[in-house]
Amino acid sequence: MTDAAQLSPLPQWPDYGQTDDLLPTLERWVADGKRAALATLVSITGSSPRPLGSEMAICEDGEVQGYVSGGCVEAAVRVEALECLKDGQPRTLDYGAGSPVLDIQLTCGGRIGIFVRPIPDLAAHVAVRKTARDNRRPITLVTDLDSGSMTFRDEGRPTGQEAGRFFRSYLPPIKLVLAGGDPVTLAILSLSTIMGLETILIRPYGPPEPPPGLPPTRYLRGNLEAALPTLPLDRWTAVYSLTHDAHSDLMLTAHALKSDAFCVSILGSRRKIPGRLEALRAAGVPAEAFDRLHLPAGLEIGAQAPMEIALSILAQMIAKQPQ
């Protein structure tokens, strides 16, 4: 680590703040043999542009990913993180209204506490998180706010402080299962790629090649009835049927509602809702599962063009995602 890393300014356009999932960045730093520190938003008084548990990773060469405020404190956090990589000591940073750091104030008028600590074994940290993600299991990082020591628990729990420890849960990433081949489907694929979602496309008897940008392993084009049993749907999965074929829509939706999928929907007009509900009941969908069915697909935003409809569908999915 050099003094230049500490003194170099953060990018004028904060691309690093678009990163919410730090795992790919941490994996890259492991591959490069780099050390890193982790900064976590552990307390909020009043307003904050970022939720509790927000994280920022800082590499020994000065690179950062993620953000813990609206850009007010990230440069200062990086300086402290690089110092903690030098001396190995964690620190609690206090910024905002009433804090002792008078030259750094938050535009929202609130006050935040950020805990910064070195990650002692970055490779091991990444391995635990990657294994949990690959197996789609929630885990919780428990940080001692005195010593900075970190341990993982094989469970998901609410993010927050308790008895001098901070609990930060990592849930499996949202998986989106789409069925269809129309322009709206392609628009959803475009937006979901930008958002970094794991998207699986089903198009019964579709063309041999998937649409541009979609890995072949995420494209199912055979018989729908044969494909469904191979499709694992957990409670972090959303399923949207856009086939414009009543039989296919019903088959996929009934299958999804009998799984743990958190959000299930069908593209179509409101006048079709009563008939679809009747057909799903006849298909044996249990009454309690209808709480996860949201018809029609998408939030009501006046969407008409494919990209607008895609935006409304992804917004609906985000609004319903498990916390």
C-alpha positions in Angstrom: 0.0 0.0 0.0 1.3 3.4 -0.9 0.6 6.9 0.3 -0.6 7.7 -3.2 -3.5 5.2 -2.6 -4.6 7.2 0.4 -4.2 10.6 -1.2 -5.7 9.8 -4.7 -9.2 11.2 -5.0 -12.2 9.0 -5.6 -13.6 9.0 -9.2 -15.6 12.2 -10.0 -18.4 9.9 -11.3 -19.0 7.5 -8.5 -19.4 4.2 -10.4 -18.4 2.4 -7.3 -21.7 3.5 -5.7 -23.7 1.4 -8.2 -22.3 -1.8 -6.7 -24.5 -3.3 -4.0 -23.2 -6.9 -4.3 -19.6 -6.8 -3.2 -18.9 -10.5 -3.6 -17.7 -10.4 -7.3 -15.3 -7.5 -6.4 -13.9 -9.4 -3.4 -13.4 -12.5 -5.5 -11.4 -10.4 -8.0 -9.2 -9.0 -5.2 -8.6 -12.5 -3.9 -7.5 -13.7 -7.3 -5.1 -10.7 -7.5 -3.7 -11.5 -4.0 -4.9 -8.2 -2.6 -5.9 -7.4 1.0 -9.1 -5.5 1.9 -11.1 -3.8 4.6 -14.9 -3.8 5.1 -16.8 -0.7 6.2 -20.4 -1.2 7.4 -23.1 1.3 8.2 -23.9 0.1 11.8 -26.0 3.0 13.2 -28.4 5.7 12.0 -29.8 8.7 13.8 -32.4 10.6 11.8 -32.2 10.3 8.1 -29.7 8.4 6.0 -29.5 7.9 2.2 -28.4 4.3 2.7 -30.1 1.6 4.8 -28.5 0.0 7.9 -26.0 -2.7 6.9 -24.9 -1.0 3.8 -21.3 -1.9 3.0 -18.2 -0.5 1.3 -15.1 -2.6 0.4 -11.7 -1.0 0.3 -8.7 -2.6 -1.4 -5.2 -2.0 -0.2 -4.5 -0.2 -3.6 -7.2 2.3 -2.9 -10.0 0.9 -5.1 -13.4 1.0 -3.5 -16.7 -0.6 -4.3 -20.1 0.0 -2.6 -21.1 3.0 -0.6 -22.4 3.9 2.9 -23.8 7.4 2.4 -24.8 9.6 -0.4 -21.2 10.4 -1.3 -20.6 12.6 1.8 -18.2 10.4 3.7 -16.8 7.8 1.3 -13.4 9.5 0.7 -12.9 9.8 4.5 -13.9 6.2 5.0 -11.4 5.1 2.5 -8.6 6.9 4.3 -9.6 5.3 7.6 -9.9 1.9 6.0 -6.4 2.1 4.5 -5.0 3.1 7.9 -6.8 0.1 9.5 -5.1 -2.1 6.9 -1.8 -0.7 8.1 -2.2 -1.1 11.8 -4.7 -4.0 11.8 -7.1 -2.1 14.2 -10.8 -1.6 13.6 -12.4 1.8 14.1 -15.9 3.2 14.6 -16.4 6.4 12.5 -19.0 9.0 13.6 -20.3 11.4 11.0 -23.1 13.9 10.8 -25.2 16.2 13.1 -23.7 16.3 16.6 -20.6 14.2 15.7 -17.1 15.3 16.6 -16.1 15.4 12.9 -17.3 19.0 12.2 -15.9 19.2 8.7 -17.9 16.2 7.4 -21.7 16.7 7.6 -24.5 14.9 5.9 -26.8 16.7 3.5 -29.7 14.7 4.9 -29.1 16.2 8.4 -28.7 12.8 10.1 -25.9 11.1 11.9 -24.3 7.7 11.0 -21.9 5.3 12.5 -19.6 3.3 10.3 -17.5 0.4 11.5 -14.3 -0.3 9.6 -12.2 -3.4 10.0 -9.6 -5.4 8.0 -10.7 -8.7 6.6 -8.0 -11.0 8.1 -8.4 -13.8 5.6 -10.0 -12.5 2.5 -9.9 -15.8 0.6 -11.7 -17.6 3.5 -14.3 -14.8 3.8 -15.1 -15.0 0.1 -15.2 -18.8 0.1 -17.9 -18.9 2.9 -20.0 -16.4 1.1 -19.6 -18.0 -2.3 -20.5 -21.5 -1.0 -23.7 -20.0 0.7 -24.6 -18.2 -2.6 -24.0 -21.3 -4.7 -26.2 -23.3 -2.4 -28.7 -20.4 -2.2 -28.5 -20.4 1.6 -28.8 -17.2 3.7 -25.9 -16.5 6.1 -25.2 -13.8 8.6 -21.9 -12.1 9.3 -21.5 -11.4 13.0 -19.0 -8.6 13.8 -17.7 -7.8 17.3 -17.8 -4.0 17.5 -14.9 -3.9 20.0 -12.4 -6.3 18.5 -13.5 -6.3 14.9 -13.5 -10.1 14.8 -16.0 -11.7 12.3 -17.7 -15.0 12.2 -20.4 -16.4 9.9 -23.6 -18.1 11.0 -25.7 -20.4 8.8 -28.9 -18.5 9.2 -30.6 -15.3 8.0 -31.6 -12.8 10.6 -32.6 -9.1 10.8 -29.7 -6.7 10.3 -28.8 -4.7 13.3 -26.9 -4.4 16.6 -27.2 -6.5 19.7 -25.0 -6.8 22.8 -22.0 -5.1 21.2 -22.2 -7.1 17.9 -23.5 -6.2 14.5 -25.5 -8.8 12.5 -25.4 -8.4 8.7 -27.5 -10.9 6.7 -26.6 -12.0 3.2 -29.5 -13.5 1.3 -29.4 -15.5 -2.0 -29.6 -13.1 -4.9 -33.0 -12.8 -6.6 -33.6 -15.2 -9.4 -36.0 -14.3 -12.2 -37.7 -17.0 -14.3 -39.3 -15.7 -17.5 -41.4 -17.6 -20.0 -42.0 -16.0 -23.4 -40.4 -14.6 -26.5 -42.1 -11.3 -27.2 -40.5 -7.8 -27.1 -41.5 -7.3 -23.5 -39.6 -10.5 -22.6 -36.5 -9.2 -24.4 -36.8 -5.8 -22.7 -37.0 -7.5 -19.3 -33.9 -9.5 -20.2 -32.0 -6.3 -21.1 -32.9 -4.6 -17.8 -32.3 -7.6 -15.7 -28.8 -8.0 -17.2 -28.0 -4.4 -16.2 -29.3 -5.1 -12.7 -27.2 -8.2 -12.4 -30.1 -10.6 -11.9 -29.8 -14.3 -12.5 -32.5 -14.7 -15.2 -33.7 -18.0 -16.7 -35.7 -17.8 -19.9 -38.2 -20.5 -20.9 -39.5 -20.5 -24.5 -41.1 -23.8 -25.4 -39.9 -24.9 -28.8 -38.1 -21.6 -29.3 -35.1 -21.0 -31.6 -32.0 -23.1 -30.9 -29.9 -20.1 -29.8 -30.8 -17.9 -26.8 -31.3 -14.1 -27.3 -28.0 -12.1 -27.3 -26.4 -11.8 -23.8 -28.2 -14.7 -22.2 -26.0 -17.7 -21.4 -27.2 -21.0 -23.1 -27.3 -22.6 -19.7 -30.1 -20.2 -18.7 -32.2 -20.9 -21.8 -34.8 -23.7 -21.7 -36.5 -24.3 -25.1 -38.0 -27.8 -24.9 -41.3 -29.1 -23.8 -42.6 -27.0 -20.9 -44.1 -29.9 -19.0 -40.7 -31.7 -19.1 -38.8 -28.5 -18.1 -40.7 -27.6 -15.0 -39.5 -30.4 -12.7 -35.9 -29.4 -13.5 -36.5 -25.8 -12.4 -35.7 -25.2 -8.7 -37.9 -22.4 -7.3 -37.0 -21.2 -3.9 -38.4 -18.2 -1.9 -35.9 -15.9 -3.5 -37.3 -16.6 -7.0 -39.8 -14.6 -9.0 -41.7 -16.2 -11.9 -43.4 -14.2 -14.7 -45.2 -15.9 -17.6 -45.4 -13.9 -20.8 -46.2 -16.6 -23.3 -49.5 -15.3 -24.5 -50.6 -18.9 -24.5 -53.3 -19.7 -21.9 -52.3 -23.3 -21.4 -48.6 -22.5 -20.9 -49.3 -19.6 -18.6 -51.5 -21.7 -16.5 -49.1 -24.6 -16.3 -46.1 -22.5 -15.3 -48.1 -20.3 -12.8 -49.7 -23.3 -11.1 -46.2 -24.9 -10.8 -44.7 -21.7 -9.4 -47.5 -21.2 -6.8 -47.0 -24.7 -5.5 -43.3 -23.9 -4.9 -41.8 -21.3 -2.5 -41.4 -18.6 -5.3 -42.1 -15.2 -3.6 -43.7 -13.5 -6.6 -45.7 -15.1 -9.5 -47.5 -13.2 -12.2 -48.9 -13.4 -15.8 -48.8 -10.7 -18.4 -52.3 -9.8 -19.6 -55.3 -7.6 -19.2 -57.3 -7.2 -16.0 -60.4 -8.7 -17.6 -58.7 -12.1 -17.7 -58.0 -12.2 -14.0 -61.2 -13.9 -12.8 -60.8 -16.7 -15.4 -57.2 -17.2 -14.5 -58.0 -17.4 -10.8 -60.7 -20.0 -11.4 -58.3 -22.1 -13.6 -55.6 -22.0 -11.0 -58.0 -23.1 -8.2 -59.1 -26.0 -10.5 -55.4 -26.9 -11.0 -55.1 -27.5 -7.2 -53.3 -24.3 -6.2 -53.8 -24.0 -2.4 -55.7 -20.9 -1.2 -52.7 -19.5 0.8 -50.5 -19.5 -2.3 -52.6 -16.8 -3.9 -51.0 -14.2 -1.6 -47.9 -14.6 -3.8 -49.9 -14.2 -7.1 -49.9 -10.6 -8.4 -52.1 -9.9 -11.4 -51.7 -8.4 -13.8 -48.0 -8.4 -14.3 -46.3 -5.0 -13.4 -47.1 -1.9 -11.4 -49.6 0.5 -12.8 -47.4 3.3 -14.2 -49.2 3.8 -17.5 -46.6 1.7 -19.3 -47.2 1.0 -23.0 -43.8 0.4 -24.7 -42.0 -2.9 -24.1 -39.2 -1.2 -22.0 -41.8 0.6 -19.9 -43.7 -2.6 -19.3 -40.5 -4.3 -18.4 -39.7 -1.5 -15.9 -43.1 -1.9 -14.3 -42.6 -5.7 -14.0 -39.2 -5.4 -12.4 -40.4 -2.7 -10.0 -43.3 -5.0 -8.9 -40.8 -7.8 -8.3 -38.5 -5.6 -6.2 -41.5 -4.3 -4.2 -42.4 -7.9 -3.3 -38.9 -9.3 -2.7 -38.3 -10.9 0.7 -36.2 -8.9 3.2 
